Amino acid sequence: METFQNRFTSELISMNDIINLLRNSIQQQYNAKQLDIKNETIEKNVRILFEQDYVCRYISNTNGELSLAYPSQILVPIIDKWSEVQTPKITPSINIRDCCVRSRIARCRSRLVVPTLFIDGKYICRSATLSSWGEIYPRLSMDLLVDAGNRRFAQPAANIDNAFIDIEQPQQRTIFDKLRSADVDLLNIFDIGSIVNLMVQQKNILFGMKITASEKFDKHDRYRTFQMILLPYPGCEHFREVAIQKYNGEFMFYDWSLSKNDALLDVPIHLASRVNTDWLFWRSWNTIQLTQNYFQILLRHLETEKRGILIHCLSGWDRTPLFISLLRLSLWADGFIHQSLTVEEILYLTLAYDWYLFGHNLPERLPHGEEILYFTFMVLPYLVGDEFVFQSSNTTRHHSTLTTNGISCNYMPERHVYNNNTSCVNVADDSVINVHRNPCQYNSIGFEENKKTIRKEKLLAVFHLFHTCYRTVIPKISTTLNNGPPPVPDMARRIKNFVLQRRS
């Protein structure tokens, strides 16, 4: 009989690779200019994992020319190898990078719109929110001063600079027109129909200047063709509560009474009606319930809308990867994306690509007790119910194929997790998912039940594997936070981030 050790010797990613990735993540925030063997290895592994199931195009971001906090090679899956549709989503004639260059500073921290998930011929994209005057002018000034040799774009730098020289000429569009029109062009290239905004405020003001804005409140209504979905979700500071509440998310409640929380929940009725909840009480929900209901909105959108979706928060590197990561793991568990990846591989992929390579600042989050990364995986056992199963409307896919590798309970440090009703769900010591990398065909009888069982076991396996790796690298944070530096006051932190942002 094949031993546990031999069963995994042929896999690309091992548990040690995940541990090493986490160790690297707590030592440094990713920077596209920082070329070292560790980052090169991580990016190479991500490309290999993606290419097992997708044909990809690549957007060059060498030396951070587009964004320092984006991968040096941004992946754009254009063909799902498991789909009967083998026509590229984006034709080769479309110059994606040219539009990325033109829209680069339209969004906060140059975190432009890029696709990260591809399902049923639709993209799920991520970004930061829109830049406003206080964000655009410093970046524009820096771009004009940067030596052309340090920033080689698809177009000559002179052409890009000239695009802004004519801003005072009446017959030309304003800077905002140019940048936001380019941003809209990029959204249309990726066939985005809806924009999900997770911000708790309508705009961000610092030193009396409006730094960021929201698409819904664009004065000239440039985003009128997109469906707006406003899902206010707490920022990283809220996730100090993870340790304070002893890792029980049901005791985590956000203080919506704060003056900065002026964003209102706004969900189209055709989506809101598909979630079994009373949306009038959204401010009273704990963080688990908030995550569950918002997650269902995203799933129902993917099921009912023909076009893709953009998800973003303020800076796009905390709340945004939380939902991107949950979608990747859930859709993988359903058998619709990354079908050939094992538990180790999908966990490595989401930690590396959704979090580290897109700039999540774990070295700063951990000393302040902001365990938003841990919360993302802590919530997985709450997403195993039937209401979180994705129901594809695409009839061209093969629904009868589910793949993963064997999953051992050696990865399960805890023997129970909690479901939505806080009742205990036992995990047997000898439980193993007995499906392998090669596709396995199921009989139609009982297929849906098999599918739901496998989905649940896959998500729980990811949760336990993450927990083991995370706690190997990062011990539990003190609930009083006395062992680390005191939290930086919000204004001081915003000033610090603003200064660092200018440098980047």
KOLKENU-177721 format. One line per 8 residues: their letters; for each residue x, y, z of C-alpha. Coordinates in nm, 3 decimals, decimal comma. Last residue first. Example, Ala and Ser with C-alpha at 12.3 -4.5 7.8 and 13.67 -1.06 7.14 Angstrom:
// KOLKENU-177721
sa> 1,367/-0,106/0,714  1,230/-0,450/0,780
***
This chain:
// KOLKENU-177721
srrqlvfn> 0,700/5,425/-0,389  0,837/5,719/-0,194  0,499/5,895/-0,205  0,329/5,587/-0,060  0,579/5,574/0,221  0,484/5,929/0,316  0,108/5,855/0,299  0,152/5,533/0,494
kirramdp> 0,329/5,720/0,773  0,066/5,993/0,776  -0,210/5,730/0,791  -0,033/5,558/1,077  -0,001/5,879/1,272  -0,372/5,950/1,216  -0,478/5,602/1,330  -0,266/5,599/1,643
vpppgnnl> 0,007/5,332/1,621  -0,078/5,022/1,822  0,165/4,958/2,106  0,468/4,750/2,014  0,442/4,378/2,091  0,421/4,161/2,401  0,147/4,369/2,559  -0,102/4,283/2,283
ttsikpiv> -0,362/4,209/2,552  -0,484/3,899/2,370  -0,125/3,797/2,316  -0,066/3,682/1,960  -0,056/3,308/1,905  0,276/3,189/1,771  0,368/3,259/1,407  0,581/3,016/1,206
trycthfl> 0,458/2,675/1,316  0,126/2,837/1,403  0,081/2,941/1,040  0,180/2,602/0,899  -0,054/2,404/1,126  -0,343/2,649/1,087  -0,299/2,656/0,710  -0,312/2,277/0,691
hfvallke> -0,618/2,272/0,916  -0,808/2,528/0,709  -0,709/2,372/0,378  -0,829/2,033/0,501  -1,154/2,187/0,620  -1,211/2,337/0,276  -1,137/2,007/0,103  -1,358/1,810/0,341
kritkkne> -1,653/2,041/0,284  -1,618/2,036/-0,094  -1,582/1,658/-0,094  -1,903/1,618/0,102  -2,088/1,865/-0,121  -1,973/1,686/-0,437  -2,059/1,346/-0,302  -2,408/1,473/-0,218
efgisnyq> -2,445/1,616/-0,568  -2,326/1,292/-0,726  -2,566/1,072/-0,530  -2,678/0,891/-0,839  -2,501/1,049/-1,140  -2,216/0,802/-1,103  -1,881/0,965/-1,036  -1,584/0,992/-1,270
cpnrhvni> -1,238/1,048/-1,118  -0,995/1,294/-1,272  -0,623/1,220/-1,221  -0,488/1,423/-0,930  -0,634/1,183/-0,678  -0,957/1,119/-0,492  -0,980/0,936/-0,161  -1,034/1,224/0,077
vsddavnv> -0,892/1,081/0,396  -1,040/1,065/0,746  -0,839/0,854/0,995  -0,855/1,087/1,294  -1,219/1,171/1,231  -1,304/1,540/1,209  -1,595/1,629/1,436  -1,822/1,922/1,360
cstnnnyv> -1,919/2,095/1,684  -2,218/2,324/1,694  -2,153/2,697/1,664  -2,469/2,736/1,452  -2,271/2,843/1,146  -2,030/2,553/1,184  -1,751/2,506/1,431  -1,427/2,312/1,397
hrepmync> -1,313/1,995/1,564  -1,013/1,769/1,601  -0,748/2,040/1,607  -0,395/1,987/1,476  -0,522/1,855/1,141  -0,246/1,813/0,885  -0,169/1,458/1,001  -0,533/1,410/0,910
signttlt> -0,416/1,326/0,560  -0,556/1,458/0,238  -0,524/1,250/-0,078  -0,497/1,458/-0,392  -0,759/1,673/-0,554  -0,994/1,638/-0,845  -1,363/1,666/-0,920  -1,510/1,596/-1,262
shhrttns> -1,882/1,550/-1,324  -1,958/1,914/-1,396  -1,787/1,917/-1,735  -1,831/2,275/-1,854  -2,032/2,386/-2,156  -2,355/2,431/-1,960  -2,242/2,753/-1,795  -2,499/2,851/-1,532
sqfvfedg> -2,269/2,738/-1,253  -2,408/2,677/-0,908  -2,145/2,774/-0,650  -2,192/2,616/-0,309  -2,204/2,869/-0,025  -2,572/2,817/0,055  -2,507/2,444/0,092  -2,294/2,497/0,402
vlyplvmf> -1,912/2,473/0,412  -1,848/2,846/0,453  -1,829/2,869/0,835  -1,540/2,620/0,842  -1,351/2,862/0,612  -1,378/3,160/0,852  -1,049/3,089/1,032  -0,879/3,092/0,693
tfylieeg> -0,956/3,457/0,627  -0,923/3,535/1,000  -0,557/3,433/0,990  -0,483/3,686/0,717  -0,681/3,957/0,897  -0,470/3,906/1,207  -0,416/4,268/1,302  -0,221/4,223/1,627
hplrepln> -0,024/4,543/1,575  0,306/4,355/1,549  0,134/4,120/1,299  0,001/4,378/1,052  0,331/4,553/0,986  0,534/4,249/0,878  0,217/4,112/0,706  0,199/4,402/0,461
hgflywdy> -0,016/4,245/0,188  0,161/4,349/-0,133  0,003/4,163/-0,421  0,281/3,903/-0,428  0,221/3,815/-0,062  -0,159/3,792/-0,040  -0,350/3,669/-0,346  -0,044/3,525/-0,518
altlylie> 0,164/3,357/-0,248  -0,097/3,274/0,013  -0,356/3,181/-0,253  -0,112/2,965/-0,449  0,042/2,794/-0,146  -0,302/2,695/-0,019  -0,404/2,572/-0,366  -0,083/2,368/-0,395
evtlsqhi> -0,098/2,206/-0,053  -0,461/2,103/-0,103  -0,383/1,963/-0,448  -0,427/2,148/-0,774  -0,572/1,984/-1,087  -0,910/2,158/-1,076  -0,769/2,509/-1,042  -1,123/2,642/-1,086
fgdawlsl> -1,472/2,486/-1,094  -1,436/2,184/-0,865  -1,651/2,314/-0,579  -1,344/2,313/-0,351  -1,164/2,527/-0,611  -1,459/2,769/-0,616  -1,441/2,793/-0,236  -1,063/2,838/-0,222
rllsiflp> -1,047/3,103/-0,494  -1,353/3,287/-0,361  -1,213/3,294/-0,007  -0,880/3,424/-0,138  -1,042/3,703/-0,340  -1,256/3,791/-0,038  -0,964/3,829/0,203  -0,739/3,958/-0,076
trdwgslc> -0,963/4,268/-0,103  -0,993/4,329/0,271  -0,617/4,362/0,317  -0,417/4,463/0,005  -0,656/4,668/-0,205  -0,569/5,014/-0,075  -0,924/5,129/-0,002  -1,131/4,817/-0,076
hiligrke> -1,166/4,644/-0,411  -1,356/4,374/-0,598  -1,413/4,399/-0,974  -1,671/4,166/-1,129  -1,718/3,982/-1,457  -2,000/3,984/-1,710  -2,293/3,750/-1,771  -2,448/3,795/-1,427
telhrlli> -2,651/3,525/-1,251  -2,412/3,271/-1,100  -2,114/3,501/-1,049  -2,341/3,756/-0,884  -2,491/3,489/-0,659  -2,140/3,394/-0,549  -2,040/3,753/-0,470  -2,363/3,812/-0,277
qfynqtlq> -2,302/3,488/-0,086  -1,962/3,614/0,024  -2,120/3,933/0,156  -2,359/3,726/0,366  -2,090/3,497/0,507  -1,842/3,777/0,575  -2,096/3,987/0,764  -2,210/3,682/0,958
itnwsrwf> -1,851/3,604/1,063  -1,784/3,969/1,150  -2,084/3,991/1,383  -2,404/4,132/1,239  -2,574/4,435/1,392  -2,481/4,675/1,112  -2,643/4,442/0,856  -2,982/4,459/1,027
lwdtnvrs> -3,184/4,596/0,735  -3,032/4,326/0,512  -3,261/4,061/0,656  -3,110/3,729/0,551  -3,165/3,442/0,308  -2,952/3,564/0,019  -3,114/3,555/-0,326  -3,318/3,867/-0,254
alhipvdl> -3,000/4,073/-0,217  -2,893/3,982/-0,571  -3,209/4,087/-0,756  -3,244/4,379/-0,515  -2,914/4,536/-0,615  -2,695/4,579/-0,305  -2,614/4,912/-0,138  -2,474/4,912/0,214
ladnksls> -2,400/5,266/0,323  -2,060/5,432/0,352  -2,034/5,704/0,617  -1,816/5,512/0,860  -1,569/5,792/0,938  -1,788/5,917/1,224  -1,761/5,592/1,419  -2,105/5,442/1,492
wdyfmfeg> -2,027/5,130/1,286  -1,826/4,983/1,570  -1,741/4,638/1,432  -1,841/4,324/1,618  -1,624/4,017/1,682  -1,777/3,769/1,928  -1,879/3,527/1,652  -1,521/3,538/1,524
nykqiave> -1,392/3,334/1,817  -1,014/3,353/1,799  -0,972/3,449/2,165  -1,189/3,761/2,135  -0,881/3,981/2,181  -0,689/3,765/1,935  -0,934/3,813/1,648  -1,034/4,158/1,774
rfhecgpy> -0,710/4,302/1,640  -0,892/4,232/1,317  -1,070/4,567/1,326  -0,748/4,750/1,245  -0,734/4,569/0,907  -1,041/4,746/0,771  -1,406/4,664/0,840  -1,639/4,583/0,548
pllimqft> -1,888/4,813/0,374  -2,050/4,617/0,087  -2,142/4,865/-0,187  -2,239/4,700/-0,516  -2,230/4,931/-0,817  -2,343/4,805/-1,159  -2,121/4,956/-1,425  -2,233/5,173/-1,718
ryrdhkdf> -2,247/5,486/-1,499  -1,875/5,468/-1,421  -1,786/5,806/-1,574  -2,060/5,973/-1,369  -1,901/6,317/-1,399  -1,884/6,372/-1,025  -1,757/6,019/-0,949  -1,954/5,926/-0,638
kesatikm> -2,029/5,564/-0,725  -1,672/5,508/-0,842  -1,539/5,593/-0,497  -1,275/5,847/-0,402  -0,923/5,867/-0,265  -0,688/6,130/-0,130  -0,925/6,424/-0,073  -0,701/6,686/0,080
gflinkqq> -0,766/6,849/0,418  -0,446/6,705/0,564  -0,582/6,356/0,482  -0,930/6,279/0,345  -1,051/5,934/0,232  -1,381/5,910/0,049  -1,713/5,726/0,078  -1,606/5,550/0,396
vmlnvisg> -1,643/5,189/0,508  -1,474/5,065/0,190  -1,565/4,722/0,049  -1,657/4,842/-0,302  -1,784/4,576/-0,545  -1,782/4,691/-0,908  -2,003/4,521/-1,165  -1,993/4,457/-1,541
idfinlld> -1,627/4,381/-1,603  -1,539/4,259/-1,952  -1,162/4,253/-1,886  -1,108/4,496/-2,172  -1,405/4,695/-2,043  -1,244/4,742/-1,702  -0,925/4,854/-1,875  -1,117/5,109/-2,082
vdasrlkd> -1,286/5,237/-1,766  -0,944/5,293/-1,610  -0,828/5,471/-1,926  -1,135/5,696/-1,899  -1,049/5,750/-1,534  -0,697/5,861/-1,615  -0,774/6,079/-1,914  -1,085/6,244/-1,775
fitrqqpq> -0,917/6,304/-1,441  -0,623/6,468/-1,613  -0,862/6,696/-1,798  -0,971/6,644/-2,156  -0,831/6,862/-2,431  -1,002/7,143/-2,620  -0,963/7,386/-2,333  -0,585/7,346/-2,316
eidifand> -0,475/7,340/-1,954  -0,418/6,963/-1,947  -0,199/6,971/-2,257  0,121/6,857/-2,088  -0,049/6,546/-1,951  -0,046/6,323/-2,258  0,297/6,462/-2,339  0,437/6,266/-2,044
inaapqaf> 0,301/5,943/-2,187  0,448/6,011/-2,528  0,783/6,104/-2,378  0,796/5,777/-2,187  0,796/5,583/-2,513  0,499/5,343/-2,525  0,515/4,991/-2,377  0,678/5,145/-2,075
rrngadvl> 1,036/5,173/-1,964  1,062/5,340/-1,622  1,415/5,364/-1,484  1,571/5,479/-1,811  1,317/5,756/-1,841  1,449/5,917/-1,523  1,164/5,987/-1,286  1,071/6,354/-1,263
ldmslrpy> 0,748/6,341/-1,466  0,642/6,025/-1,288  0,706/6,186/-0,950  0,487/6,482/-1,038  0,207/6,252/-1,153  0,234/6,054/-0,833  0,219/6,367/-0,616  -0,075/6,502/-0,820
iegwsslt> -0,281/6,182/-0,832  -0,311/6,101/-0,462  -0,420/6,435/-0,318  -0,636/6,500/-0,624  -0,830/6,171/-0,608  -0,726/5,813/-0,669  -0,992/5,548/-0,724  -1,009/5,242/-0,499
asrciykg> -0,748/4,967/-0,497  -0,756/4,677/-0,742  -0,892/4,326/-0,792  -1,055/4,141/-1,081  -1,286/3,841/-1,103  -1,293/3,753/-1,469  -1,570/3,570/-1,652  -1,551/3,282/-1,904
difltpvv> -1,717/3,040/-1,664  -1,447/3,116/-1,406  -1,125/3,317/-1,421  -0,970/3,459/-1,104  -0,698/3,723/-1,053  -0,779/3,986/-1,315  -0,601/4,323/-1,284  -0,734/4,675/-1,215
lrsrcrai> -0,464/4,920/-1,108  -0,291/4,943/-0,772  -0,097/5,259/-0,848  -0,103/5,336/-0,474  -0,469/5,444/-0,508  -0,619/5,415/-0,855  -0,599/5,627/-1,169  -0,221/5,616/-1,134
rsrvccdr> -0,171/5,320/-1,368  -0,452/5,393/-1,613  -0,236/5,480/-1,915  0,025/5,215/-1,836  -0,239/4,947/-1,780  -0,399/5,040/-2,113  -0,067/4,984/-2,289  -0,020/4,664/-2,093
inisptik> -0,340/4,511/-2,225  -0,251/4,560/-2,591  -0,547/4,385/-2,755  -0,445/4,207/-3,077  -0,382/3,880/-2,892  -0,757/3,839/-2,825  -0,877/3,836/-2,467  -1,099/3,550/-2,349
ptqveswk> -0,900/3,312/-2,569  -1,120/3,062/-2,757  -1,097/2,714/-2,605  -1,458/2,684/-2,487  -1,505/2,320/-2,389  -1,366/2,415/-2,051  -1,104/2,226/-1,851  -0,808/2,408/-2,009
diipvliq> -0,955/2,743/-1,902  -0,824/2,992/-2,157  -0,726/3,359/-2,105  -0,565/3,357/-1,761  -0,398/3,696/-1,706  -0,096/3,665/-1,478  0,096/3,974/-1,367  0,472/3,925/-1,405
spyalsle> 0,677/4,136/-1,164  0,399/4,077/-0,912  0,220/4,389/-0,781  0,328/4,605/-0,485  0,577/4,816/-0,681  0,308/4,901/-0,935  0,323/4,954/-1,311  0,700/4,992/-1,347
gntnsiyr> 0,755/4,770/-1,044  1,105/4,660/-1,144  0,955/4,442/-1,417  0,577/4,474/-1,428  0,523/4,282/-1,750  0,165/4,174/-1,811  0,153/3,803/-1,884  -0,090/3,597/-2,087
cvydqefl> -0,208/3,267/-1,951  -0,336/2,928/-2,067  -0,498/2,782/-1,762  -0,518/2,462/-1,556  -0,158/2,355/-1,489  -0,047/2,702/-1,596  -0,162/2,860/-1,273  0,050/2,628/-1,058
irvnkeit> 0,357/2,677/-1,276  0,319/3,055/-1,269  0,279/3,057/-0,890  0,588/2,840/-0,847  0,795/3,078/-1,062  0,672/3,379/-0,863  0,769/3,215/-0,534  1,109/3,107/-0,667
enkidlqk> 1,188/3,454/-0,799  1,084/3,608/-0,468  1,315/3,378/-0,275  1,604/3,414/-0,521  1,612/3,789/-0,492  1,497/4,083/-0,704  1,355/4,357/-0,484  1,211/4,597/-0,738
anyqqqis> 0,874/4,419/-0,736  0,846/4,477/-0,360  0,684/4,216/-0,138  0,658/4,305/0,229  0,936/4,151/0,429  1,019/3,914/0,714  0,666/3,797/0,792  0,609/3,691/0,430
nrllniid> 0,941/3,502/0,407  0,845/3,289/0,704  0,500/3,232/0,553  0,654/3,116/0,225  0,895/2,888/0,412  0,603/2,726/0,595  0,415/2,677/0,267  0,721/2,521/0,104
nmsilest> 0,765/2,294/0,407  0,409/2,165/0,362  0,501/2,054/0,012  0,442/2,206/-0,330  0,517/2,049/-0,669  0,383/1,707/-0,582  0,574/1,391/-0,679  0,688/1,306/-0,325
frnqftem> 0,334/1,340/-0,190  0,206/0,981/-0,204  0,548/0,851/-0,106  0,522/1,008/0,238  0,168/0,884/0,306  0,263/0,529/0,211  0,127/0,347/-0,092  0,000/0,000/0,000
***
